[in-house]
Amino acid sequence: MNTRTIVASLAFSLGAAAFANAQVVEKKGLSLVGARTAIAAAVSEARKRNTTGVIAVVDEGGNLMAVERIDGTFSAGANISIGKARTAALFKRPTKVFEDAIKNGRTAMVALPDSLFTPLQGGIPIEIDGTIVGAIGVSGASSAQEDEELAIIGAGAAKRESMSAAMDSRPSAGEITFLEAERVNDAFKKGEVLVNKGSYMIHASHRDANGMAEVHTDDTDIIYVLEGSATFVTGGSVVDPSTVAPGEIRGPSVRDGQSRTIARGDVIVVPNGVPHWFEQVSGPLNYYVVKVRRGAEGSGNND
């Protein structure tokens, strides 16, 4: 092969590679952690307001990623919240836009199939870096306006989590993570993920009332109580369990578990697969949760 042929071949290869790269678009997406963060923020705010609700999160195609129903919410709320989220994602608009349009006379919009269109206030797109990556829908709060307010809070939390995860995932050798006190204090007010490294996460958690019983099949929870006290139940079995997301099981309570009072300074390690439940919370409860993913240490066991 002569020099001219080699050069021509190399030029063709480089051109083909450039063309192939031009066809690949870096696509942003909503992670399961982001969906759970959105729901946690909305649930936390709903409890602060002493209201109910069902919160659902879908991806950009309207496919359900996670849903949670607060005790006391009417049963149809789940389907409605999913419909709101799907509508906001597929049409890339808050669902209030469509409710207002129908009120103003565009009644032909109601002819769209129910599977695609729920024109009720309470659906908000989740946007990251200018791209709609999914949506959150809320139904069953005290009013349609409050449905939307909770959805906006959840969408904002998912966006912040995604930005934090993007910063945490940047490759670096031995880089430390430093969070200023103001950022940490703000996170405790809302209940947010502070750090997400994939193999582990650090949550700034806040509770004003008891919660659902939980089982994390993949994550071990290491809990450190900063403020407040609670009756914490571990072990036993979850009553009426349901899977709300991959690796996440919820239920209204725990049966035959061990109860203990936890307070400031206490540390509790809950291995993956063990039910746990904040049965009763006394005053505001702030606590760190370090979630270690099963197998992160290379042993395949977090116990």
C-alpha positions in Angstrom: 0.0 0.0 0.0 1.5 3.3 -1.0 1.6 6.5 1.0 -1.3 8.1 -0.9 -3.5 5.1 -0.3 -2.7 5.1 3.4 -3.5 8.8 3.7 -6.7 8.4 1.8 -7.7 5.5 4.0 -6.9 7.4 7.2 -8.9 10.4 6.0 -11.9 8.2 5.2 -11.7 6.6 8.6 -11.5 9.9 10.4 -14.4 11.3 8.4 -16.5 8.2 9.1 -15.8 8.5 12.8 -16.7 12.2 12.8 -19.9 11.4 11.0 -20.7 8.6 13.4 -20.1 11.0 16.4 -22.3 13.6 14.8 -25.2 11.1 14.8 -24.8 10.4 18.6 -26.6 12.8 20.8 -25.9 13.0 24.5 -29.3 12.4 26.0 -30.2 13.5 29.5 -32.6 11.4 31.5 -34.3 11.2 34.9 -32.7 8.7 37.3 -34.6 6.6 39.7 -32.8 8.5 42.5 -34.1 11.7 41.0 -37.7 10.3 40.9 -37.5 9.2 44.5 -36.0 12.6 45.5 -38.9 14.4 43.9 -41.5 12.2 45.7 -39.7 12.6 49.0 -39.7 16.4 48.7 -43.4 16.5 47.9 -44.3 14.0 50.6 -42.3 16.0 53.2 -44.0 19.2 52.2 -47.4 17.6 52.3 -46.8 16.4 55.8 -45.7 19.8 56.9 -49.0 21.1 55.6 -50.9 18.3 57.2 -52.5 17.3 53.9 -52.7 14.1 51.9 -51.8 13.2 48.3 -50.5 10.7 45.8 -47.3 11.6 44.1 -46.2 10.0 40.8 -43.1 10.5 38.7 -42.8 9.4 35.0 -39.9 9.6 32.5 -40.0 11.7 29.4 -42.1 9.1 27.6 -44.7 9.1 30.3 -43.7 5.7 31.7 -44.2 5.4 35.5 -41.0 5.4 37.5 -42.2 5.7 41.1 -45.4 6.5 43.0 -46.2 7.0 46.7 -49.6 7.4 48.4 -49.8 9.2 51.7 -52.1 7.6 54.2 -55.7 8.8 54.0 -55.6 9.8 50.3 -58.6 8.6 48.2 -57.8 5.5 46.2 -58.4 7.0 42.8 -55.6 9.5 43.4 -53.0 7.1 42.2 -54.4 6.9 38.6 -55.1 10.6 38.5 -51.6 11.6 39.7 -50.0 9.3 37.1 -52.3 10.8 34.4 -51.2 14.3 35.4 -47.5 13.4 35.3 -47.9 11.6 31.9 -49.7 14.6 30.4 -47.1 17.1 31.6 -44.3 14.9 30.3 -45.8 14.1 26.9 -47.0 17.6 26.2 -44.0 19.3 28.0 -46.4 21.7 29.7 -47.9 22.1 33.2 -51.3 20.5 33.2 -52.9 23.7 34.4 -52.3 25.1 30.9 -54.8 22.5 29.5 -57.3 22.9 32.3 -57.4 26.6 31.7 -57.7 26.2 28.0 -60.7 23.9 28.3 -62.3 26.4 30.8 -61.8 29.1 28.2 -63.7 27.2 25.6 -61.3 24.8 23.9 -63.6 21.9 24.7 -62.4 19.9 21.7 -59.3 19.0 23.8 -61.3 16.6 25.9 -61.6 14.3 22.9 -58.0 13.2 23.4 -57.7 9.7 24.9 -57.6 9.5 28.7 -54.4 7.4 28.4 -52.6 10.4 27.1 -54.4 13.3 28.5 -55.4 14.3 32.0 -56.1 18.1 31.9 -56.2 18.7 35.6 -54.0 21.0 37.6 -51.1 19.3 39.4 -48.8 18.0 36.7 -45.4 19.7 36.3 -42.6 18.8 33.9 -39.1 18.0 35.4 -36.5 20.0 33.5 -32.7 19.5 33.6 -30.4 21.9 31.7 -33.3 23.0 29.5 -34.5 19.5 28.6 -37.7 17.9 29.8 -36.7 14.6 31.3 -39.9 13.5 32.9 -42.7 15.0 35.0 -44.4 14.8 38.4 -48.1 14.6 39.2 -49.9 15.2 42.5 -53.5 14.4 43.3 -55.4 14.4 46.6 -54.1 17.4 48.4 -56.5 19.9 49.9 -56.9 21.8 46.6 -55.9 21.7 43.0 -53.6 24.7 43.7 -51.9 22.7 46.5 -51.5 19.7 44.1 -49.5 22.0 41.8 -47.5 23.6 44.6 -46.4 20.1 45.9 -45.5 19.1 42.3 -43.4 22.2 41.8 -41.5 21.5 45.0 -40.9 17.9 43.9 -39.8 18.9 40.4 -37.3 21.4 41.9 -35.9 18.8 44.2 -35.3 16.4 41.3 -33.6 19.1 39.3 -31.3 20.0 42.3 -30.5 16.3 42.8 -29.6 15.9 39.2 -27.2 18.9 39.3 -25.6 17.5 42.5 -25.2 14.0 41.0 -23.6 15.5 37.8 -21.1 17.4 39.9 -20.4 14.3 42.1 -19.9 12.1 39.0 -17.1 14.2 37.5 -13.9 12.1 37.3 -11.3 13.2 39.7 -8.5 11.5 41.7 -8.9 11.8 45.4 -11.3 14.8 45.2 -13.1 15.6 48.4 -16.7 16.6 48.7 -17.3 19.8 50.7 -20.7 21.2 51.5 -21.1 24.5 53.2 -23.3 24.8 56.3 -25.9 26.9 54.4 -26.3 24.2 51.8 -26.6 21.5 54.4 -29.1 23.5 56.5 -31.2 24.2 53.5 -31.3 20.5 52.6 -32.6 19.6 56.0 -35.5 22.0 55.6 -36.6 20.2 52.5 -35.3 16.6 53.0 -32.8 16.2 50.1 -30.0 14.1 48.8 -26.7 15.8 49.7 -24.3 13.5 48.0 -24.8 10.8 45.4 -21.7 8.7 44.5 -23.5 5.8 43.0 -22.2 3.2 45.5 -23.4 5.4 48.4 -25.6 8.4 49.0 -26.0 10.8 51.9 -29.5 12.2 52.7 -30.3 15.2 54.8 -33.6 13.8 56.2 -36.4 15.6 58.0 -39.6 14.4 59.6 -42.4 16.1 61.5 -44.6 13.0 61.8 -44.5 9.2 61.5 -43.9 7.7 58.1 -44.5 4.6 56.0 -42.7 1.3 56.9 -39.9 0.7 54.4 -37.6 -2.0 53.1 -34.6 -1.3 50.9 -33.6 -4.5 49.2 -30.3 -3.0 47.9 -29.4 -0.3 50.4 -28.1 -0.4 53.9 -29.2 2.7 55.9 -26.7 4.2 58.4 -28.7 6.7 60.4 -27.3 9.4 62.6 -29.8 11.5 64.6 -29.0 15.2 64.9 -32.1 16.6 66.5 -35.4 15.3 67.9 -36.5 11.9 69.0 -38.7 9.1 67.6 -39.9 5.6 68.2 -38.1 3.5 65.6 -39.2 0.0 64.8 -36.9 -2.5 63.0 -37.3 -6.1 62.0 -40.5 -8.1 61.8 -42.5 -7.8 58.6 -44.2 -5.0 56.7 -48.0 -4.9 56.8 -49.7 -4.9 53.4 -46.4 -4.4 51.5 -46.2 -3.0 48.0 -43.3 -2.3 45.7 -43.3 1.4 44.9 -40.0 1.3 42.9 -37.3 -1.2 42.1 -35.7 -2.3 45.3 -38.2 -0.2 47.4 -41.1 -1.7 49.4 -43.6 0.3 51.5 -46.4 -0.4 53.8 -48.5 1.3 56.5 -46.7 -0.3 59.5 -44.5 -3.1 60.8 -45.7 -6.3 62.5 -43.6 -8.0 65.3 -40.7 -5.6 65.1 -38.4 -4.3 67.8 -39.2 -0.8 69.1 -36.7 1.6 70.5 -36.5 5.3 71.2 -33.9 7.1 69.2 -32.6 10.6 70.0 -29.8 13.1 69.3 -26.4 11.4 68.9 -27.8 7.9 68.3 -26.5 5.8 65.3 -28.6 3.0 63.8 -27.5 0.7 61.1 -30.3 -1.0 59.2 -29.0 -3.7 56.8 -30.6 -4.1 53.4 -33.7 -6.2 53.4 -34.7 -5.3 57.0 -38.1 -3.5 57.6 -37.9 -0.2 59.5 -40.5 2.3 60.5 -40.7 5.7 62.2 -43.7 4.8 64.3 -43.9 8.0 66.2 -41.9 11.3 65.9 -41.6 13.8 68.7 -41.1 17.3 67.3 -39.0 17.9 64.2 -36.5 15.1 63.6 -33.4 15.8 61.6 -31.0 13.0 60.8 -28.4 12.0 58.3 -28.9 8.8 56.3 -25.9 7.2 54.5 -27.2 4.7 52.0 -24.6 2.1 51.0 -25.5 0.1 47.9 -25.3 -3.7 48.3 -21.9 -5.0 47.0 -20.3 -1.5 47.0 -17.5 -2.8 49.2 -16.8 -5.7 46.9 -18.0 -8.3 49.4 -21.6 -8.5 48.1 -22.9 -8.1 51.7 -23.5 -4.9 53.7 -24.5 -6.6 57.0 
